[in-house]
């Protein structure tokens, strides 16, 4: 796919020419890169039609299928397919920037922000907790529906929407750029869950209501912000399947790994 390769090449080129930093290298979100990512479509990645992918989704062993296109010290580029009703658990992107272009389908993406323990909101949450020592105060910071026509490109930045949870309302595919990529022992992907199921339901309902409420309409008055939650880390029984290697997918992977950035 020429557009997918263009995104791969531009990401690598941008990383190669970024100024040296003390922090892990990350790709800057310039207009050219964003336009290139937005131009990546399903047809630019695979020759088979969207309907063909959806038709085979019922045979997948796992809810999520994965194809790695490129990986180096600066950037990792992948395509994910999520079956209708499938989810990607709440997870972190430590000190990373993530660009995600939806290729087809409809996703609900729920974002969370971790709270500074010194803030009043965090202290109020901890005071109401059971004191297990596992509590992590957070806030549901946003809920958005993504389609190819609305919010197709999503950008996650360090310190903003640190965590997110993805649910596929229909069979969906998205093209992701991680910079810098996950690295064992350095930038691990941590998974989280709500400590209380009842508060999770209430918090999600409040976040969805806030997302759909007109900006001119005042919010309901609450003694406690209902989007404040307590999380804990856990290890999910979460499997990501691999795409069946078609000739085109194999060719794209080879091209991505051998492209020379000048």
N, C-alpha and C positions, 0 to 999 in steps of 0.2 A: 504494500500500500504506500503510494507516494506521499500522501499527507501524513500518515503515521511516521514514515521515515523522516519527513521534513521536521516534525516535532522532535523526534529523537535527535536528529542532527543539530537542531537549533539549541536544544537543552544542553547537549554536550559542549557545543561551541560557547554558549553563554557561561557555562561553568568553567571552561578552560580559560576564558579571558576575564573572569571576575577577579577583583583585587584580592590579595592575600589577607586573611583575617586570623585573629586569634581563635574565634569560634569556628565550629564546623562550617565548611563551605556550603552555601546555599545559592540557588539561582535567583536572580532578581526578576521581578515580574514586570518586564518591559512590555510595551504595547505590541511589539512584533511577536513576542512569544505567546501572548494571550490570544492574538488573532490566529496564530498558527494552531494553537490547541483547539480553539473553537471551530476550526475548519476540519478537524479530525472527525470522520463519520464512520459508521459501521462498515459501509462499502469501501472505505479507504483502508480498512484493516483486513477484512475478509471478503472474498468474492461471493460466498454463499449469502443468500438473502436473509433479512431479519426473520422472516417467517420460518426459514429452515432451522435457524437456531432455536426458536421457540418450540418448534415441533419436536426437537430432540431433547428438550429440557426435562421431560418426564422420565427419561432414561438415565439421567445423571445420578451417580451414587451420592453426591453431596449437593447441598443447596448452592454452594459457591464454586465456580470453576475459575481457573487462573491460568494466564499465559504471561510469562516473563519475556519482555522484548529486549531489555538492556539493563545491565547493572555494572556500575563502577563506583569508585570512592565518592564521587560527587552526586550521582543521580541514579535512580532506579525507575524504570518505565515498565508498566504492566497493563494488561487488560483483565478486568474481572467480569464474569457473568454471574448473575444472581437469579435463581429460579423464583417464580412468582410465590410470594409469601416467605421467601428466604430472608435471613438476616445476617448481618455482620455484627457481632457483639460490640458493646461499648469498649473502645480501645483508645490508646494514646498515640500521639505523634511527637515525641520529645525533641524539642529544638529543631523541628523540621518544618518545611513548607511543602504543602501538598496541593497540586493542581489536578482537578478531577473533571474530565469532560464526559458528560453522559452521551452515549452513542445511540441508545434507544431504550424505551421502557419508561417507567415511572417509579421514582424512589422517594421515600420519606427519609429525610436526614435530620437527626436530632443531635444538636451540639450541646456540650457541657463545658463549663469553666470551673477549674479548681479554685477554691477560695484560699486566700492567705489566712493562716490560722489565727493571726492577730486581729482580724476584722471582727466587728460586732456580730455580723451574720454567722460567721464560722463559730464564734464562741457560743452563740445562742443555740446552734445546732448541737454542739458537743455537750452542752449542759443538759440537753434533753435526751442524750444518747445513753446507752447502757454502759459505756465506759470500757469497752472491750480492748481498746487500743488499736483496733483495725479501722476505725471510722475516718473517712476522708470527706470533709465538707466540700460541697460543690453546688453549682446552680445550673439548671437547664437554661441555656442562653439563647436557644433558638430552635425552631422547627420549620423546615422548608420542604415543599414538594418540588421535585426536580423532574422536568421532562425535556426533550430535545428543544422545545420552543420556549421554556421558562426555566431560568436558573440552570441552564445546561452546564455552565462552567462554575465550579465551586473551588474556592481558594481557602485553605486552612493555613494560618500563620502562627508562629510561636507566641504563646501568651493570649491568644484569642481562639475561642472554641477549641481548647486543647484536646478534648475528647469528642468522639462522635459515634453514633449508633445508626446503622443503615437498615432499612426495611424495603424490600422490593414489592411494590403494589402490583406490578406486572413483571413478567420476565424482562430483565434489564441488563445492559452492558455499559461499562464505563472504562475510560482510558485514563490511567493515573500516572502522575509524575511525582516522585518523592525526592526531595533534595534538602539536606543530604539523606541517603537511604538509612533504613534500619541497620544496626550493627550489633551483634551479640555482645553484651557486656558494656556497651557504650551507649547505644540508643535502642534499648529493648522496647518491644511492643508489649505494654501492660494491658490487661483486661480488667474491667470493673463491672460490678453489679450493685443494684440498690440493696441496702441492708434491710429495708422494710417494703414488702410488696404493696401494702395499702398506700403508703406515701408515694410510691412510684406511680400508681394509677392516678392519684390526685395531682401530682406534679406534672405528669404528662398531659393531663386534661387542661391544666392551667396554662401550660406552655403552648398547646395547640390553640387554645382560645385567644391567647395573647398574639399569636402569629396571624390569626385571621381577623382580629379586631381592627376596624379602621383607626388610623392614627389619631383622628379627631375625637374618637370616642374615649372617654376616661375609663380607666381600669377600675375594677371592683376594689373596695377597701378591705384589706385583710390585716389582722393583727400580726401575722407572720407571712412573709413572701412564700406562696405555695410552690414556687419553682426551686426552693432551696431543698437539697437532699443530702443524705449521707450515703456514701459509696464505700465499697471495700474491694480490694484486689482479689482476683481468683483466677484459676486456670480452667478455662472452659473446655468441654469436650467438643472442640470445634475443628472440623476437617475442611480443608480447601482442596478440591479436586483439581486435576490438571486437564487442560484442553487436550482432546485427541489431536495429535500432531498431523495436520494436513500439510501438503507440500508447500502451500503458500505460507502457512504459519512458520514452518521450518525455515523457509527462505527469508521471511521477514526477520526472524531471530538472527540468522546468519548475517544479513545485511546490517542489522543494528549493531552487532558485535564487531563488525569489520570496517564500519564507516570511519574514515580518517578525517579528523577535524583540522582544518588548516587555519 
